[in-house]
Amino acid sequence: MKTVSQLRDLKRSQYEKAADGWKKVSDQAQTDMDRVDQQMLAKIRSQEGDTKDAAFKALERLSRNYQYIQVECGLIQTALNGLAADLEEPQRRLKRALGDAEENGLTVSNDGSVTYPAAKGPNGEKLPGGTVRKQAHELFMDANRPSPYTPAMPNAGRIETGVNPKRHLAEQLSIAITGALKDAQQIDDQYKTTLSQLSAKRGLKAGNAQWSDARSDRAAVDKVAGDNYEQNGIPRGDSPEENAKWWKSLSEDERDAYVSMYPASVGALEGLPAEVRDSANRVVLQEEKARTADVLAKHMSQEPNRYHLVPRGKDGLTAEKAETAEWRKWNDEKTRLEELGKGMEAIEGRFRQTGQGGLPEAYLLGFDTKNLGHAVIANGNPDTADHTAVFVPGTTSRLGTVEGDIGRMSDLWRDSSREAPGQSISTITWVGYDAPQSAMPGMGGDVIPEAAFVSYAKEGSPRLTSFMEGLQVAQGGPEASHTTVIGHSYGTTVVGDSSYRKELATDDIIAIASPGMLAPHAEDLTTGTEHTWAMAAPLVDDPVPLGGKAARLGGFDFGVSTWNGIPYGVGFSQHVPSDESFGANIVATDSDGHSGYWEEGSVSMSNQALIVTGNYDEVRRG
């Protein structure tokens, strides 16, 4: 804003109207993406012929393009609203100065100069008028403009012999006016630069490069508009109920801005609506996918020498090759990055399955690539579901292995839907904690497996507690949906630690192949004896949940009171959920192996579906 009239007459509402226009485009892109994902792709899957794959890929690319357009238009919307907000203060300062000038008989020119009229001095002498155009640095030693001045009273000005008293007022007003113009111009230039970076060109093919740019675009918008939507305003460490209250307090524009600029923070907030978290986390997924690919490519270009020669023999004259420690470290990081990419592909694979076999839309309720990565994926909207099931997997679960767990919950959704016709179901895969990674002995793992130690459960259970509380808040309270938590293997230990503190917001718990739940008895859990269920295959098929007086494979460091004080290795009697003495409802199973409880058509799967839908009388007992 270079002139007084430009800033004075500026209609900031025009920027806000333009922002509303971009919001409509962003919302329409979201709608179009949903239509492609939920209708068009679903129809293509049922087609046959040579063109099916080509059409499917074209629609997938179209869906990604719509998502990218949604993100970029959302950032433009946020930037325009930020521009309107940021220009409010310099415009207000200008109008206040113009009002003071008019009140005191001064004239302001379009360039910011102020003209004051002639006046009489104390002795009746004539003091000439004049015109001044001043900036703060001309009157003050430092380069910082002073705080906005206090509005002058009529005819204010200090008396100085031979000096027109209104000259000083004119100088102060000119400083305020030129300062407001300078600030407005600086704001305008900054936003112009930022907005010029945001675009969705014709023929766009949104790929890794575009999503990397989207991350940079977000940082640029945050730099200019962040003060209007401070990231510090996002709750941190608050309860899900407080998170939901904060979200409800925001205007629609503020919500859009927070999702556009801070998707990772918004997507991680327990208690927010599933649709909001899904929209935010899908953006995070695309950007992390691009970032991980870039990091992996750079990492692959820096491979160190794999082998070095190690002397052997008494004379040391011969040598053999051995892998270097540097290469092993490099290879471990390569494997981690590749696994993260594999997990992200699996999540996108579930998005593509919407409509297949009746599967509902998927919701990404949590996602990050910290450590080995985490993901929370729902089949169907849990906020509106009549029945909700949350699956907590055990040892070796991580982002890179999430595909199998997603498949289990998709199958459970289908079975549960058959058991409750006319009712809505949501089944959720919750890989929200850092699970132990080494398998049990005899399964390719260590002699003393990580799953034998309780620390993973102690660190993971508060996260599960918070997620379940947030789920209940988003649903509208404990009566809004019948909820079941399903733990498998070490996952039951996480569930047990959360439930033992009477903090787990659920109606039923199913413990599958549990090595122990850190609770002496089912009555000590949130769900009590009536709504705690346990299933375990025979010892020959699944040795993990072995309890009673036999030596168990895991949990010897759990340190719970259920050992009854008998030392480890002396025939201790720790209860596991599949022991009758634990007090849970023992459920029939026909599964083979430690991970076979979700086989299609199995009694194990049928029983889970019956419990999830509240058909307790039909559950086959063990």
N, C-alpha and C positions, 0 to 999 in steps of 0.2 A: 504494500500500500504506500505509494509514493506521494499522494496528495491528501489534503484534509478531506476533500469531498469524497474521495474513494472510500476512506475509512468511515467517515461520518455516515454516508448513505449505504454502506454495506449491509445487505440483508443476509444475515447469517442463516436465516431459515432456508435460504436457497440451497446452501450446502447440506442442511439436514434433509431437505426434500430429495436432493441428489443421492444422499446416503440411503434414504428409503427406497429409491429406485434400484440401487445396487443390491439392497437387501432382497427385493423381490426377485432379482436375477439369481441371487445366491439360493434363495428358498426354492425357486423353480428348478435350479440345477440339482438340488437335493431330491426334489420330487421326481425328476427325470431319472436320476440314478436309481432311486427305489423302484421305479417302474421297470427299468432295464433288469435290475437284479431279481425282482420278485415275480415279474410276469414274463418278460421276453426271454430271459435266459432259461426260465423253467420250461417254457414251451419248446425251446430249441433242444433241450435235453431229450425230449420224447420223440424227436424227429430221427429219421434214418436217411442215409445217403451221403454222397461224397462231399457235399457242400456244408454238412453239419459243422465240422471242425472249423472251417473258415468263418462261417457265420458266428459261431460261438466266440471265437477269438475277436472278431470285429465288435461284437456286443460287449465283451469284457473291456476292450480298449475304450469304447464309448462310455462305459460306466466309470472308468478311471478318469476320463476327460471331464465328465460331469462333476466328479468329486473335486478335481483340481480347480475347476471353474468356481465351484461353491466356495472353496477356501480363498481363492484370490479375490472374488467379489466380496466376501466377508471382510477381508482385510481393507479393501477399498472403502467399504461402508464404515468401518471403524476409523479409518484415516479421515474421511470427510466429516464425521461427527466430531472427531478430535480437533480438526481445523476450526469448525464452528465454535467449539468450546474455548479453544485457545485464543481466538480473536476477540472473545467477549471482553476480556480485561483491558487490552489497549483501546478498544472502541469506547468502553466506559470511561476511561481516563480522558480520552479526547473530548467526549461530549461534556464531561464535567468542566474541563478547561474552557471549552467554547461557551458554556453557560456563564462561567465567571467573567469571561471577557465581555460578553454582552451586558451583563449586569453592571460592569464598571465602565461602560462606554468605550471599550477597546474594540478594534477591528482585526479580525484574523484573516490572513490571505491563504490561498490554496497551498502555498509552499510551507506553511507553518509559521511565517513571520507575523508579528503582532504590532499593530500601529496604535500609539497612544496620542491623545490630543494635547494641545498646549494647555498650560495651567499658570496660575499666579503663585508667586513665591510668598514667603512669610511677610515680606516687606512690600508686597504689591507688584513686585517686578514680574515681567512676563517670562515664563519658562517655556521654551519651545517644545512642541511634540516631536515625535519621531517614530521610526520603525526599527524593531530589533528581531533578529532571528538567532536564538542562542541554543546551544547544546550544553549538557551538563558539564562536560570537561572544560568548557570555556570559563566556567565560574568556580570550579572546584579543582583542587590539586590532584585528587585521585580520579581514576578513569571510570569509577562506578557511579552510575546515576543514583541520586538519593531516593529514598522511599517516596511514593506519591505524596505530594505536598498537601497540606490541609487547605481546603477551599478558602480563598481569601474573602474577607468581608468587603462590602462596598467601599470604594475609595481607599482600600488598604495600601500601605506602602510606607516605608520609613522616610522621615523627613531628613533631607540633606541639603545644605545650603547650595543654591544654584543648580540643583538637579530636580527635574520634574518628578514628583513623588510617584507618578504612575509608571515611570520607566522601570522601576524595580519590579512592580507587579507584572508588567509586560514581559520582562525577561523571564520571570518564573513561569508564566503561562507558556511562553515560547519553548522553554525547556521541557515542560510537560507535554506539549503538543508534538514537538519533534521527536521526543523520546517514544511517545505512543506510535508515531508513524514508523520509526525505526524498528520497534519491536514487532509491529504488525508485518512489516516487510520481511523481517527475518523469519517470522513464523510462516509467511506465505512461501518464501523461497525453500524452506526446509520441507514443507509438505509437497511443494511442486516436485522437488527432487525425488521424494519418496514415492509419490503417486506415479511418477514416470517409470518406476521400476516394476509396478504391478500391472500385469497384462495377461491376457489369454488370446493369443494370436490365432488367426484362421489356420486350419490344418493342424491344429495342436495334437500332439501325441504325448500325453502325460507319462513320463517315465522317470527314472531315477534323477536325471539332471533337473527336470522341472520340480521334483519334490525337494531336491537340495536347494533350489532357488526359493521355494516356498518358505523354507526355514529362514533363509536370509531376508526374504521380504518381511517376515514376521518380526525379525529383529529390527528392521528399519522402521516399521510402523510403531513398534514399541518405543523406539528412541524418540520419536516426535510426539506420539499420542499417549505414551505410557503414564504420564502424570495424571491423565483423566481416568485411567483404569489401572490403578497401581496394583502390581502383582502382590505387594504386601497386604493388600486388602483381602486376598483369598485366604480363607481359614486354614490354619495349620495346627494340627493336633487337637482340633475341636471335635466334639461328639458329632455323630451323623445327624442328630436332631438340630444341633447348632448350624451345621453345614446347610441343611435344608432351609432353615430359617433365614440364613444369609442369602441364599439363592432366591427365595421368594421375595426378599426385600428389594431386589434389583429390578430396574425397568427392563423392558424387552431389548432396548438398544444396549444396555449395559451387559445383559446376558450374552448377546451376540458378540460383543466386543471381547469379553473374557474368554469365550470359546475360541474366537479367532486368534487371539494373541497368546493365550496360555492354555492350549488344549491339554497338555500333559498334567497340569495342576488341576484343571477342572475335571478331567477324566478320572483322576484318582480320588475324588471326593466322595466318600461314602455318604449315602443319604440323598443324593441328587437323582432326578429321574433317569431311568435307563436310557431313554432316547437321547438325552443330553450327553451322558457319559459315552454312549456308543458313537455319537457324531464326533466328539472330541478325540476319543481313542483311535478311531479309524484314521484320523489325520496323523496322529502320533505314529501309528503303524506304518503308514506310507513313508513318512519322513525317516523313521528309524530303518526301514528297509533300504532306502537310498543311502543313508549314512553308513550302515553296516556293509553294504556292497562296496562303497568307496574305501572304507577302512580295510576291508579284506583284499581289495585289489592292490592297495599300497603295501599291505603286509606281505602279499605273495611276491612282490617285487624285491623284498628284502630278505629272502631266504638265505640263511647262513650255510656254511659247509656242514653237511650232515655227519660226515665221519672224520675221525682223526686216527692216526696210527698209534697203537699202544705196544711197547716192547714186550716180548714174551720170551720165555726160555731163560736158563741160567746165564747164558752168555749175552743175552739181550740183543742178539744179532738178528733175530726175527721179530716180526710185528704182525698184529692183526688189527682189523678195522673195528672201531667202536663209535657209537653215536655220541656226538658232543652234547653237553648240557645245554649249550646255547640253542642247538637245533631242536632239542626236545621241548624247550620252553617255547620256541617259535611254533612248533607243531601243535602244542597244546592250545595256543591262542588261535591258530588257524582252525582247529577243530571246533573251538568255542564259537567263532564267528560263523563258520559254516552251519553249525547247529542252530544258531539264532535265525539265520536265513531260512533254514528248513522249517522252523517253528512258525515263522511269519507266513511262509507259503501255505502251511497247514491251515492257519486261521483264514487266509483268503480262500482256501479251498472250501472251507465250511460256508463262507459267504456265497460261493458259487452254487452250493447245494440247496439253497433256499428253493422250496417248491418240489424238490426231488423226494418222492415217497411221502409227500404231504408235509415235509419239514417246514416249520415256520421261519420267519426272518430271524437271523442271528443278531445278537447284541454283544458288542465288545465292551464289557463293564470294567475291565482293567487291563492294562498292558504296559510293560516296560522291558528293557533289555539289561537291567542291572544284574550283576553276577551272571547266573545262568538263565535269566529271563523269567518273567511271570506273565500270565494271561488268565483272564476270566471271561468265558464265553457262554452266553445263554442261548438256548433254543426257545424262542418265544419271549415275549415281554413279561418279565417277572412282576412288574408293577401292577399288572392287571390279571395275573394268573389266579385261577381257583386253587391250583396245587403247584407247589414249587419244590424242586429237589436240587440240592447242592452237593456235588461230588468232590470229595477231598482225596486225591490220590496219594500214594505213599512213596517209598524209596525209588529213586531214579527219576521221579517226575520233575520236569523242567520245561522250558519253552521248546526245546529241541525235540521233546518226546510227546508234545501235546496232541498230536494227531490221533493217537490211539484213544486217549481220554475223551477227546471231542466225539469220536465215533461211538464210544460207549454211551455217552449221554444222548446222542442222537437216537440210538437204538432204544434207550430207555424212554425217550419222549414218545416214540411210536407205540411201544407197548403200553405205556401209561395212558395214552390217548385212547387206545382201544378199551381200556378198563374203565374209562370215564367219558363216555360219549356225550357230546354237548357241553363239556366243561373244558376250560383252557388250562394248558399245562406249560410249565417252563422248567427245563432241566439245565443246570448250570455246571460247567467244568470250572473248578476253582483251583488253579495252580498259582496260589497267591502267597506261598511261603517258600523258603529255601529248604528243600527236602534233602535228607541224606542221599548220597549218590552211590555208595558201594552196596552191592547186592549181598544176600546171605551166603554163607559158606556152601559150597556145592553148586552155586549158581554163577560161578565166575567171579565172585567178589573176594573181599579180603577175609582173612581168618577171623578177625574181629571187625564186624561190619559197622559202618557209621550208624546204621539203624538201631544198634544196641544202646545208643546213648540218647538221653532225654532232652538234651539241649536244643535240638532242632524243633521239637514239639513246643518247648517253653518259649522259643522265639516266634514260632509260627502261630500259636493259639491266640494271642491278642489280635493278630491280623484277621483271623477267622471270626473272632468275636465282633470286631468292628464291622466286617463285611455283612454279617448276618443282622446286626443291629441296623445298619444302613439299608439293607434290603427291606426290613420291616418298616422303617420310617418311610421309604419311598412307596411302599405298598399301601400305607395308611393305617398301620397299627397291627397288633398281633392277631386280630380276628379277620384281617382282610384276605389272608391266604393260608391254606394248610401247607405247612413247610416241613420238609424232611431233609436231614443232613445225612449223607452216606459217606462213610469213611472206609478206605481200603488199606489194609496192611498198616504201615506206619501212619497213614492218614487218620486212622482211628485213634492213634495216640494224640495227635493234634486235637481232634474232636473231643477226646476225653478230657484233656487238660483244660480246654475252654469250658466244657460242660460241667466239670467237677466244681468249678467256681460259681456254678449256678448263673452264668452270664450268657449262655448261648441261646439266642432267640430262635427256637425251633420247637415243633410239636412232636417230631419223631426223630430218632437216631437209629441208623442201621450200621452196625459194625461188621465189616466183612474181612475175614482172614486176619483178625486183630492179634498182634503180639502183646497187647495190654493197653489199657486206657487211662492209666495213672489214677484210677479210682478203685476203692475197695469193693464197691457193690453198685449195681445198677440204680439202686435207690438214691445213691449219692449224686447221680447225674441230673441235669435239668429235666429230663424226660421221665425219670423214675422207672420202676420195673414194668409198668404197663405199656410204655411207649418207647422202650429201648429194645432193639431187635439185633440178633446176632446170627451169622451164618459162617460156617467153616467147613471146607471139604475134609474128607478123612486124611489121616496122617500120611498115608501112602501117596496122596495126591498133593497135599499142601502142608509141609511141616512148620510153616511160620506160626500159625496160631496155636500150636501145641501147648496145652496148659497142664493143670493138675500136678502130679508128682514127678513127671518126666522132665528131663533136661530140655529146655527150650532153645531155639536158635537165636532169638533176639531178646533185647530188653533186660539183660542181666545187670545193666547199670541204671535201670529205671528208679531204683531206690524207693519204692512205694510200700505202704504198710501192709499190702496184701501178701507180702512174703512171710508174714506171721513170725518174723524174727529168726527164721531158719536160714542159716548161711547158704550162699550160692554154692552149688555143687554137692549139697548134702540132701538132695531130694526135696527141694523147697516146694512150697504149695501156693505159688502166686496164682490168683484167679485171672483168667482171660475171659472176655465176653462170651465165648462159646462154651465155657464151663457152666453147667447148670447152677453151680453154687454162686455164680456171679449175679444171678437174678434176672437176666434178660430173657426175652422171648426167643427161644431157639427156633430158627427158621430152617426148613428143609432146603437142601442144595444137591444138585447132581453134577457139580462142576468138576473138571479135571484141571489140576495144576493151580498155581497161586493166582493166576490172572484170568481164569476161565469162567468167572461168575457172571459174565455178560453175553454168553453165547445165545444166539438167536433161538428162540423156542425152548430154552432151558427153564427148569423149575426155578432156578436161582433168579433169572431175569423176571419171570412172572411174579414171584414173591415180592421183589423190589417194587414192581409196578403197582401191585395191590396195596402195599404199604404207602407208597407215594400218593395214591389216590384215596386213601382212607378206607379201603375195603378190607378191614382187618379180619372179618369173619371168614373170608375166602383164602387167607394166607395158610399155606401148608406148613405145618409145624414139623420140627425135627425130632 
